[in-house]
Structure formats: C-alpha cells, structure tokens
C-alpha cells in the first residue's frame, strides 16, 4: 500500500515537473497570447503565454517556448508602455545547463537588468524535448520598485526568445514579436473570489498582429526601398555601364552619350532610395546603431541582424561614394583611365553583392518581416538566378564581341543583331526584376504587425 502511494506521488510530481501549456481554457479562465502571429497553439507556436489573476492579489503566468539553444536559452515576455523595446518589465523562463527556472528582469534599452525580488516566484519549471515551460506567480499592486511594474493594467506585450550569455538573457536577434495593448488583469478572480468580467478593447486583435506601429511602418518602408533600389535600379545601372557603351554611339543628351545618361540617372535614383531607407531604419531604431559594437557581446555581434546591418552599411557607403569618385575620374584618353574603370567597377559590383547578401539574410532569418517568409525566400532566390543568368549571358556576348573585333571578322549587320539581342536580354531582366521585387515588397507590406 505504501509502495503504491509512493509510486503515485512520484508520478504526480514527475507530471508536474514536466508540465505543458494547455490552450484549451484560453479565453475562458485565462488570457493567452501566441507568437509568431497566425501560429497554431500546441503545433507551431514559438512562444505561448497565459495570464490569470488569482484572488485579485497575484498574477499566475505560463511561459512556454522553444529557445534557439534549449541548453542555454530563454523565452521571455515583456510588459511595455509603448510598442518598442526599452523601459520594460520582463518575466522569463530560462534553461541553463539542465536547470530551468523563472527570471524577473528590467530592460532599460537593448540590455537587461536581472531583478532579485520576491515579487515573482517560480511555481513550476521544466525543459523537455527542446521546449521550456514555466509557471510563475507575480504579486500585483505597488511593488516599491519603479522597474517592476504593477501588471494589473494594460500593456503592450513583447515576446522574445534567444541565447544566454553567462546565464543571462542576451540580444535576441529578430526572434521578437510585439502584440497590441492587452489588459493583463482581464481574466481570473478578484479579492472576493468572484470571476473577473470586463471588456478589453485594448486587446482586440492582440493575436492577429495586423496593426502596424510607427516603427513597424518605418521598417516596412526601409525594406521596400532597399529591395527596389538594389534589385531594380542599381543593378540595371551597372548593366548599362558594363554592356551598353557601344549602343546609340551617335546620340547624346546633355552633352554625354546615352549609355552614361541611363547609368547615371538610374543609379542616382537607386542611391537616393538607399539614403531614404538608411534614414528610416535609424529613426525606427531610435538613432541607435544595431550592428557590431566594441562593447557588445560575441552573441550580439554575431547575430544575423548585426551582420545584416554591417553589410547594408558597407554597401550603402560604397554606393554613396561611387558618384563622388566618378566626379574626379581622369580624362578618357588618359593612361590611368583603365585603372579608374577597374576600381569603379570593382567597388560598384562589390556593393551590390553585399546588398544582395544583406537581403538574403533578411529573407532567411527575419521571419517577422514578411507575410510569407518562404514565398519571399523563393522569390529572392529566383531574382538572384535571373540577375546571375543575365550577367553571365551578357558577359559571354561581351567576350565573343571582343575576340571578333580583334580578328576583324565582324560586320555592321551582325553587330546590330548582337546589340538588339543585348537590349532584349536587358528588357527581359528589367521585367523579371520589377515583377519579383514588387512581389517581395508586397510580402513586406502585408507583414504582421509584430516586429519590435
């Protein structure tokens, strides 16, 4: 008999220790939020969060998710007065070398301050099959600490997961989601044990994430401008300079040949768009640099968002410098002109390659930046294939023309045909590039309103 009781007790304890998030009572006895937007609870959600007031005195929370590194990772929920990271009260479920526990913290900006306070206690914590789960209990009312908010109110809910650095949550790259204002005290029981019943207009659509904050709109505009600038305008300008110098030899505009007018005008439009996009993303980030920093941790500097930022910065700076160095180019008859041409071409194409790499990082790793990330990835791969094939075919034609001209076996009719073929290839590229770039921009514009 004693053995049976002991076995039953151990079974119950094991079950409690390996708790799981139960969404069946969401919207009834507890409020629930999930990320990313549109995910199916218990199937493909990265983070699940529930909140329930108990006797009007405490808030019981469930936090569950799959951090990138379950052995040293965290899943966190932040409570913010606005829709951006900074000045937030945070509750997290942390798993570190087999030990899982709750954590209370404050984020003054893109950093974290752990709060050792009895305001929050860990009721249950477990890590199973890469999933961490915590039940936390947090006191309501005045905490006596301005960095620990009273959660019996309405807040924006920020969700994130990421790695640990010496046991402390660190920068979480782009695994972050923002949900609209939510009444955290809406569900549960009051001090008299009565069920809380009140409308929550602030949380309507909280799980849909279709509303865009000002920062979100700035980031959407940044993405659209960069995609159009580099995929349509700047690459087309590169093609004109490289392969269309021999076209319209007797036609000029503003005293220069047509190929140069196309090259200069198209590239200046693209450069202008990159400048606007650059300003927009800095405004969205509060004029803070989000790339590698000397005082940042290794995890922060190696995050994909950090690599994206530095590649984008280098690409833009080079693109902005190209018109300036072109002003000081030497005379076309100068012996040094071929050297200038090689340097100008090298930096121009290098900038495009870095921009393409930054864009590829975005479509692969920035899940929340597109309404359908897989579609965006497929479209951008198709664009890279079209751009690469266009460049290869035009280079083969260029090499063929070079050897034909050296042997002196070409004729005017054949040259006209080759030029028409080049123009046809260029027009085909432009049509494909515009179509694919616009499609990607639509996916950016329709993204869920959940990016911090």
Secondary structure as UniProt FT lines:
FT   HELIX           2..17
FT   HELIX           23..25
FT   TURN            27..29
FT   STRAND          30..35
FT   TURN            37..38
FT   TURN            41..44
FT   STRAND          47..54
FT   TURN            55..57
FT   STRAND          58..65
FT   TURN            70..71
FT   STRAND          72..80
FT   STRAND          88..96
FT   TURN            97..98
FT   STRAND          99..107
FT   STRAND          113..114
FT   TURN            118..119
FT   STRAND          120..128
FT   TURN            129..130
FT   STRAND          131..139
FT   TURN            146..147
FT   STRAND          154..165
FT   TURN            166..167
FT   STRAND          168..169
FT   TURN            173..174
FT   STRAND          176..183
FT   TURN            184..185
FT   STRAND          188..189
FT   TURN            191..192
FT   HELIX           201..203
FT   TURN            204..208
FT   HELIX           214..228
FT   HELIX           229..234
FT   HELIX           235..243
FT   TURN            245..250
FT   STRAND          252..253
FT   TURN            254..255
FT   STRAND          256..257
FT   HELIX           258..284
FT   TURN            285..287
FT   TURN            294..295
FT   HELIX           298..301
FT   HELIX           304..327
FT   TURN            332..333
FT   TURN            335..336
FT   HELIX           337..365
FT   HELIX           367..369
FT   HELIX           373..407
FT   HELIX           412..445
//
